[in-house]
Amino acid sequence: MLIKKEFVYEHLEELVKIWLETNIQAHHFIAEQYWKSHIEFVKQALPDAMIFCYGEQNIKGFLGVYDGFIQGLFVKKEFQRMGIGKALIEEVKQYFDTLSLCVYAKNSNAVAFYQNIGFVIQEQSIQKETGEQEYSMIYKAK
């Protein structure tokens, strides 16, 4: 297991590919074109976040966090349910006492995952771009 913290531009395309594939897979209730239309935005935003990658030559998953807000956690389909997402979250907890994130309510697997590792639903709202209900979740170190 290797988790690295720095953003490496040579991995940008690989990270964007993982981002796109996992969003399409996890969010079947949102049109695929929605995710594809955000690729350029993601390419510009990734370098501004703290990126934690699991894997060195072959990145199996990554997490992006900015100022304690988890912008996304993405694990390739074939490596899901192997503890990679939890390992990434545990690593990020070393840097922040409080973490927050947003997750679609219909993504019940993700909601349950976050609740199992100590996040609680703080509020719910409708995301304007998709019209989907989402939860704001928070984790506070004890």
Secondary structure, DSSP 8 states (H G I E B T S, - for coil): --EE-S--GGGHHHHHHHHHHHHHHH-TTS-HHHHHTTHHHHHHHGGGSEEEEE-SSS--EEEEEETTEEEEEEE-GGGTTSSHHHHHHHHHHTT-SEEEEEEETT-HHHHHHHHHTT-EEEEEEE-TTT--EEEEEEEE--
